[in-house]
């Protein structure tokens, strides 16, 4: 139990520090946005580029891990989307709910948590999971949202918008550039490697503080329904599916199996809320999913860490 406290407490303490700084006025209303920009445009891209540039294809290509993680998140996404559509929700809103139930916070919590629990080697599965969440899950949700908004305008136009959005995302571009560098066989210059190391080291703590600042923002008023089922799908259903596939079906190596379980048990990231804000949709439900799943994951992640022999 002491190991669990030593791992989980620093992660959530950084989130709490961000929360307290915002609530006490030590950081202003734009703090979360500005710190988030640093993480998205500098910190995490530097970390992802550095890891991929130093890795080989055989180290990153883990089909069992990828399948287990993809089936877990896409299974929950598809189930939630279908259920919401049966409830006669518009495709755009149903897609945002489905994303809220399946979008693991791999970048802000997953990367630092896996590195603390499983050593720096766990950065590889955490990075692969981040790419899956951003490039696969988020792309599918974007396609659904755009389809709902531009019904009748053709599949080609929707696909072009999704591709353009992904190619502008630094969390997608950075690992792709890192892969090209690795394929070239060139060694990173010392100065560049040092710069990437400094930026990458700042990514995790800044990401967690930024999440705390975001969670401290006032929640929309009024009664909001349908939050807890989405939280339950994210914190319970997704790790159960992924864990079963990782341990029982594919029998992954311990590092990758443990990482798959931890990464699937993460709370909902801020991506669904940002997407709702971007498209001008009602974000009260998904913002509460982010808040409640983050608080609830303190319990579920602790249970996972107790069960894992790490």
Secondary structure by P-SEA (a helix, b strand, c coil): caaaaaaaaaaaaaaaaaaaaaaacccccaaaaaaaaaaaccaaaaaaaaaaaaccccccccaaaaaaaaaaaaaaaaaaaaaaaaacccaaaaaaaaaaaccccccccaaaaaaaaccccaaaaaaaaaaaaaccaaaaaaaaaaaaacccccaaaaaaaaaaaaaacaaaaaaaaaaaaaaacccccaaaaaaaaaaaaaaaaaaaaaaaaaaacccccccccccaaaaaaaacaaaaaaaaaacccccccaaaaaaaaaaaaccccaaaaaaaaaaccccaaaaaaaaaaaaaaaaaaaaaaaaccc
